Amino acid sequence: MSPGELKPILTALVLPPAGPLLLALAGLLLMGRRWLGGAIVSLLGIGLLWFLSCNAVGVGLARTLLPQVEPLNVRSAQMANVQAIVILGGGVNGQAPEYGRAQPSAATLERVRYGAWLARQTKKPLAFAGGVGWAAGSDMAPEAEVARAVLHDDYGLELRWSDDRSRDTAQNATRMAEAMRGDRIQRIALVTQAWHMPRARAAYEKAGFQVTPAPTGFAFPRERELLEWLPSAHGLDLSRSVLREWLGRMVGAY
């Protein structure tokens, strides 16, 4: 197993829900020798999982742990100087029998839609970066292949550049730089989730690009206040995504 393939496994064990559940399990095992201490550790794991499953907590973590990015002003002078729009992949749904082929994940579709909107507003050419991520199965369709079909069929747009081999954000950046080198593209608008933007921007700047952030998928309250403090699947997903980005920044991973 390569280090890249090991990375999503270790990440999954640390982040919720597995991390808090493992803590609760450790507490149960400890109760055989130290009942009170084990009970406290177990309750801590359960409480932590509840806490991190609340959307309000995910929003708070996003605003506290990560650098904040502003929505892009499509009419700004900075956007006028951009040479191309680069959309980052965020996964695919390999099994979509109703379509008869793989489809973008919710995150990828959100990015594709915003990238298509930007392209129509600005007349800038489009690029897409994404192959098969380390966590995906070997038989999964490359993200760029899926995005190309959606952009063509649903939006009537074509990709000028694409990378369908990269496994993570760092490879996205270096391989997109290679693909664009012949056209001397350096100034790009980068489309990805707001919580992913700080790490993605750093990777693309390291690859030699001048990056104008074009974030989408901002972390905001989604329901009434009481519901924001009750566990939900979207709350857990947001907390997990934010903590993953924070850990990635801490260890310098792209």
Secondary structure, DSSP 8 states (H G I E B T S, - for coil): --HHHHHHHHHHHHSTTHHHHHHHHHHHHHTTT-HHHHHHHHHHHHHHHHHHTBHHHHHHHHHHHS-------TTSHHHHT--EEEEE---EES--TTTTS-EE-HHHHHHHHHHHHHHHHH---EEEE----TTS-TT---HHHHHHHHHHHHH---EEEEE-S--SHHHHHHHHHHHHHTTT--EEEEEEETTTHHHHHHHHHHTT-EEEEEEES-----S-HHHHTSB-HHHHHHHHHHHHHHHHHHHT--
